[in-house]
Amino acid sequence: MNLHSAPRDVPQGRRGKPGRPLGPIVEGTGPAHRAWLEPLREAIHGRGVTLDELQTRTGRDKGHISELLRAVGRYPRWVFVRTVLLALERPGLPYDTMRLRWVIAAQDIGKRTSWIKDCLHEGGARHRTATTSAPLDFRAFQQMHRPHYTSYASAFLRRGGLVEKAVDDVFTLLLMLWHDALASENPERFAWPMLRQTVLERAPKENGRPSLVEAAFDTVALDFAPDPIGQVEESMALFRAVGELAPMQRDVIVLLYLCGLEEARAADELGVSPASVRSTARHAKRNLHAALYPDTTTEEEVSGDLDH
């Protein structure tokens, strides 16, 4: 789609000045990025707004606007997207929907939660601390889930300061998007990926996977092992394998065996059914069994080694 000097909705038949055509979105732009960029381009095209006019209305450099609308260079901060969106004057695009799509795309390309949170703050999102100024339903959600979010984060981060900061960032971002969370099918399912991404982006890595090796030193098996060194090696191998599981399988194993949650409670945290947790755990243990003990151990033995 090209942006050009199409007729505008202006009185007395006036037309916008000719402007430089806008090239296509660059190849490799992901679907999450396109989910907000394409509607924005279509709104600009539909209203016949030129790059020159956008420059005048926004005060931004025309070349930078062109890069934004073609997805050239770094992922844009929300304040820039918001400025262009509001410059369209009744663009017909739901503001909250565009903001949420921007957040999803930022998460999709690996932007840190703290960066997203700061962008929303500078871009005019209502910024409240997750305390008494927050809505009552949000405060109830936070009170219910914070202990288990903290436990999950502790399995990866281990240090209290990092854990607390990660969980605080999750709830701050969630508060900014609370309206979207309530409008979603399941607020718990809406929030959980934020927690996972926030924790994993700060967790130590091993071969590109989140490392749970330090958790091996906290297992009950180690406390009672007749051969502690051998048990450490076995536990490290097991937790290394847990870190290599698919995200949901890894989350279920961590919640059940490192955080000690019952299946129903884990299901509540993830926003899924208990049956889904049982099924995911079964597949995860089968994968661990295949990776670690293909010929000698059973699913139950793998499960037992994880308890602590």
FIVEX-248501 format. One record per residue (C-alpha): x, y, z; residue number from 1. Coordinates in Angstrom, 1 decimal, always signed. Example, Ala and Ser with C-alpha at 12.3 -4.5 7.8 and 13.67 -1.06 7.14 Angstrom:
% FIVEX-248501
        X        Y        Z   num
    +12.3     -4.5     +7.8     1
    +13.7     -1.1     +7.1     2
***
This chain:
% FIVEX-248501
        X        Y        Z   num
     +0.0     +0.0     +0.0     1
     +1.4     +3.4     -1.0     2
     +0.7     +6.6     +0.9     3
     +0.1     +9.4     -1.6     4
     -1.7    +12.6     -2.0     5
     -5.2    +11.2     -2.1     6
     -8.2    +13.5     -1.5     7
     -8.9    +14.4     +2.1     8
    -12.1    +15.0     +4.0     9
    -11.7    +18.8     +3.9    10
    -14.3    +21.5     +3.2    11
    -14.9    +23.2     -0.2    12
    -13.2    +20.5     -2.2    13
     -9.7    +21.3     -1.0    14
     -7.1    +18.6     -1.6    15
     -3.9    +17.8     +0.2    16
     -0.6    +18.8     -1.4    17
     +1.3    +16.2     -3.4    18
     +3.6    +14.2     -1.2    19
     +6.3    +11.6     -1.6    20
     +4.8     +8.1     -1.9    21
     +5.4     +5.7     +1.0    22
     +7.1     +2.5     +0.1    23
     +5.9     -0.9     +1.3    24
     +6.5     -2.4     +4.8    25
     +9.9     -4.0     +4.8    26
    +10.3     -7.7     +4.4    27
    +10.7     -9.6     +7.7    28
     +8.3     -7.5     +9.6    29
     +6.4     -9.9    +11.9    30
     +2.6    -10.4    +12.0    31
     +2.4     -8.8    +15.5    32
     +4.1     -5.7    +14.3    33
     +1.9     -5.6    +11.2    34
     -1.2     -6.0    +13.4    35
     -1.0     -2.3    +14.4    36
     +1.1     -0.9    +11.6    37
     -1.1     -1.9     +8.7    38
     -4.3     -0.4    +10.2    39
     -2.4     +2.8    +10.9    40
     -1.2     +3.0     +7.3    41
     -4.7     +2.3     +6.0    42
     -6.1     +5.1     +8.2    43
     -3.5     +7.5     +6.8    44
     -4.2     +6.4     +3.3    45
     -8.0     +6.6     +3.8    46
     -7.9    +10.1     +5.1    47
     -5.5    +11.2     +2.3    48
     -2.9    +12.5     +4.7    49
     +0.5    +13.1     +3.2    50
     +3.9    +12.7     +4.9    51
     +4.3    +16.5     +4.7    52
     +1.1    +17.0     +6.6    53
     +2.1    +14.4     +9.2    54
     +5.4    +16.2     +9.7    55
     +3.5    +19.5    +10.3    56
     +1.0    +17.9    +12.6    57
     +3.4    +15.9    +14.7    58
     +6.6    +18.0    +14.6    59
     +8.5    +14.9    +13.7    60
    +11.0    +14.5    +10.9    61
     +9.4    +13.3     +7.7    62
    +12.1    +10.7     +7.1    63
    +11.5     +9.3    +10.6    64
     +7.8     +9.1    +10.0    65
     +8.4     +7.2     +6.8    66
    +10.7     +4.8     +8.6    67
     +8.0     +4.2    +11.3    68
     +5.3     +3.5     +8.7    69
     +7.6     +1.1     +6.8    70
     +9.0     -0.7     +9.9    71
    +12.5     +0.4     +9.1    72
    +15.1     +0.4    +11.8    73
    +14.4     -0.1    +15.5    74
    +11.0     -0.9    +16.9    75
     +9.4     +2.5    +17.6    76
     +8.6     +3.8    +21.1    77
     +4.9     +4.1    +21.8    78
     +5.1     +7.9    +22.2    79
     +6.0     +8.1    +18.5    80
     +3.3     +5.8    +17.3    81
     +0.8     +7.6    +19.6    82
     +1.8    +11.0    +18.2    83
     +1.1     +9.8    +14.6    84
     -2.1     +8.1    +15.6    85
     -3.5    +11.2    +17.3    86
     -2.4    +13.4    +14.4    87
     -5.0    +11.8    +12.2    88
     -7.9    +13.4    +14.0    89
    -10.6    +10.7    +14.4    90
     -8.7     +8.0    +12.7    91
    -11.3     +5.3    +13.4    92
     -8.7     +3.2    +15.2    93
     -9.5     +2.1    +18.8    94
     -6.7     +3.7    +20.9    95
     -6.6     +0.9    +23.5    96
     -6.5     -1.8    +20.8    97
     -3.6     -0.1    +19.0    98
     -1.7     +0.3    +22.3    99
     -2.2     -3.4    +23.2   100
     -1.1     -4.5    +19.7   101
     +2.0     -2.3    +20.1   102
     +2.7     -4.0    +23.4   103
     +2.2     -7.5    +22.0   104
     +4.5     -6.8    +19.1   105
     +7.2     -5.3    +21.4   106
     +7.0     -8.5    +23.5   107
     +7.1    -10.6    +20.3   108
    +10.5     -9.1    +19.2   109
    +11.9     -9.5    +22.7   110
    +11.7     -6.0    +24.2   111
    +12.2     -6.0    +27.9   112
     +9.2     -5.4    +30.2   113
    +10.9     -2.4    +31.8   114
    +11.3     -0.8    +28.3   115
     +7.7     -1.4    +27.4   116
     +6.5     -0.1    +30.8   117
     +8.7     +3.1    +30.4   118
     +7.4     +3.6    +26.9   119
     +3.8     +3.4    +27.9   120
     +4.5     +5.8    +30.8   121
     +6.1     +8.5    +28.5   122
     +3.5     +7.9    +25.9   123
     +0.6     +9.1    +28.1   124
     -0.6     +5.8    +29.6   125
     -2.1     +6.3    +33.0   126
     +0.7     +5.5    +35.4   127
     -0.3     +4.4    +38.8   128
     +1.7     +2.4    +41.3   129
     +0.2     -1.0    +42.0   130
     -1.0     +0.0    +45.4   131
     -4.1     +1.7    +46.9   132
     -4.5     +3.9    +43.8   133
     -5.2     +0.9    +41.7   134
     -8.7     -0.4    +41.0   135
    -10.1     -2.8    +43.6   136
    -10.3     -5.7    +41.2   137
     -6.7     -5.2    +40.2   138
     -5.6     -5.1    +43.8   139
     -7.5     -8.3    +44.5   140
     -5.8     -9.9    +41.5   141
     -2.4     -8.8    +42.7   142
     -3.0    -10.0    +46.2   143
     -4.1    -13.4    +44.9   144
     -1.3    -14.0    +42.4   145
     +1.8    -12.1    +43.7   146
     +2.9    -14.9    +46.1   147
     +2.9    -17.5    +43.3   148
     +4.4    -15.1    +40.8   149
     +7.2    -14.5    +43.3   150
     +7.7    -18.2    +43.8   151
     +7.9    -18.8    +40.0   152
    +10.4    -15.9    +39.6   153
    +12.5    -17.2    +42.4   154
    +13.0    -20.5    +40.6   155
    +14.9    -18.7    +37.8   156
    +16.3    -15.6    +39.4   157
    +17.2    -16.9    +42.9   158
    +18.2    -13.4    +44.3   159
    +15.5    -11.5    +46.2   160
    +16.2     -8.1    +44.7   161
    +15.9     -9.4    +41.1   162
    +12.8    -11.4    +42.0   163
    +11.0     -8.5    +43.6   164
    +11.9     -6.1    +40.7   165
    +10.7     -8.5    +38.1   166
     +7.3     -9.1    +39.8   167
     +6.8     -5.4    +40.4   168
     +7.5     -4.7    +36.7   169
     +4.9     -7.3    +35.7   170
     +2.2     -5.8    +37.9   171
     +3.0     -2.2    +36.8   172
     +2.7     -3.2    +33.2   173
     -0.5     -5.2    +33.9   174
     -2.0     -2.2    +35.7   175
     -1.4     +0.0    +32.6   176
     -3.2     -2.7    +30.5   177
     -5.8     -3.7    +33.1   178
     -8.7     -2.6    +31.0   179
     -7.4     -4.9    +28.2   180
     -6.9     -7.7    +30.7   181
    -10.5     -7.4    +31.9   182
    -11.7     -7.3    +28.3   183
     -9.8    -10.5    +27.5   184
    -11.3    -14.0    +27.8   185
     -9.2    -14.7    +30.9   186
     -7.2    -12.1    +32.9   187
     -4.9    -14.8    +34.3   188
     -4.1    -16.1    +30.9   189
     -3.6    -12.5    +29.7   190
     -1.1    -11.8    +32.5   191
     +0.9    -15.0    +32.6   192
     +3.0    -14.5    +29.4   193
     +4.0    -11.1    +30.9   194
     +5.4    -12.8    +33.9   195
     +7.1    -15.5    +31.9   196
     +8.8    -13.0    +29.6   197
     +9.8    -10.7    +32.4   198
    +11.4    -13.5    +34.4   199
    +13.1    -15.2    +31.5   200
    +14.6    -12.0    +30.0   201
    +16.4    -11.6    +33.3   202
    +17.2    -15.2    +34.0   203
    +20.7    -16.7    +33.5   204
    +21.0    -18.6    +30.2   205
    +22.7    -21.8    +29.2   206
    +22.9    -22.4    +25.4   207
    +20.2    -19.8    +24.9   208
    +17.8    -21.6    +27.3   209
    +16.8    -20.4    +30.8   210
    +19.0    -22.0    +33.4   211
    +17.5    -23.7    +36.4   212
    +20.8    -25.3    +37.5   213
    +21.0    -23.4    +40.8   214
    +17.6    -24.9    +41.8   215
    +19.3    -28.3    +41.8   216
    +21.0    -27.3    +45.0   217
    +17.7    -26.8    +46.8   218
    +16.1    -30.2    +46.3   219
    +15.1    -32.6    +49.0   220
    +16.9    -35.4    +47.2   221
    +20.2    -33.6    +47.8   222
    +19.5    -33.2    +51.5   223
    +19.2    -36.9    +52.0   224
    +21.6    -38.2    +49.3   225
    +24.2    -40.7    +50.5   226
    +26.4    -39.4    +47.7   227
    +25.8    -35.6    +47.6   228
    +28.2    -35.0    +44.7   229
    +26.6    -37.6    +42.5   230
    +23.2    -36.3    +43.5   231
    +24.2    -32.8    +42.5   232
    +25.3    -34.0    +39.1   233
    +22.1    -35.9    +38.6   234
    +20.0    -33.0    +39.8   235
    +21.8    -30.5    +37.6   236
    +21.2    -32.7    +34.5   237
    +17.6    -32.9    +35.4   238
    +17.1    -29.2    +35.9   239
    +19.0    -28.5    +32.7   240
    +16.6    -30.7    +30.9   241
    +13.6    -28.9    +32.5   242
    +15.0    -25.6    +31.1   243
    +15.0    -27.1    +27.6   244
    +11.3    -28.0    +27.7   245
     +8.7    -26.1    +25.7   246
     +7.5    -22.9    +27.6   247
     +4.2    -24.2    +28.9   248
     +5.7    -27.6    +29.9   249
     +8.5    -25.8    +31.7   250
     +6.0    -23.5    +33.5   251
     +3.9    -26.4    +34.6   252
     +6.9    -28.4    +35.9   253
     +8.2    -25.3    +37.8   254
     +4.8    -24.6    +39.4   255
     +4.1    -28.1    +40.4   256
     +7.6    -29.3    +41.5   257
     +9.6    -26.2    +42.4   258
     +6.8    -24.0    +43.6   259
     +4.9    -26.9    +45.2   260
     +1.5    -25.9    +43.8   261
     -1.4    -28.3    +43.5   262
     -2.7    -28.9    +40.0   263
     -5.8    -26.7    +40.6   264
     -3.8    -23.8    +41.9   265
     -1.3    -24.1    +39.0   266
     -4.3    -24.0    +36.6   267
     -5.6    -20.9    +38.3   268
     -2.2    -19.1    +37.9   269
     -1.9    -20.1    +34.2   270
     -5.5    -19.4    +33.3   271
     -6.1    -22.9    +32.0   272
     -8.1    -26.0    +33.2   273
     -6.7    -28.5    +35.7   274
     -7.1    -31.1    +32.9   275
     -4.7    -29.0    +30.7   276
     -2.2    -28.9    +33.6   277
     -2.3    -32.7    +34.0   278
     -1.9    -33.3    +30.3   279
     +0.9    -30.8    +30.0   280
     +2.7    -32.3    +33.0   281
     +2.3    -35.8    +31.6   282
     +3.9    -34.7    +28.3   283
     +6.7    -32.8    +30.1   284
     +7.6    -35.8    +32.3   285
     +7.6    -38.0    +29.2   286
    +10.0    -35.7    +27.5   287
    +12.2    -35.5    +30.5   288
    +12.2    -39.3    +30.8   289
    +13.1    -39.6    +27.1   290
    +15.9    -37.1    +27.5   291
    +17.5    -38.3    +30.7   292
    +16.6    -42.0    +31.3   293
    +15.5    -43.5    +28.0   294
    +15.9    -47.1    +29.1   295
    +16.1    -47.2    +32.9   296
    +13.7    -45.0    +34.7   297
     +9.9    -44.4    +34.8   298
     +7.8    -41.3    +34.6   299
     +7.2    -41.6    +38.4   300
    +10.9    -41.6    +39.1   301
    +11.5    -38.4    +37.2   302
     +8.6    -36.9    +39.0   303
    +10.0    -38.0    +42.4   304
    +13.4    -36.5    +41.6   305
    +11.8    -33.1    +41.0   306
    +10.0    -32.9    +44.4   307
    +11.7    -30.7    +47.0   308
***
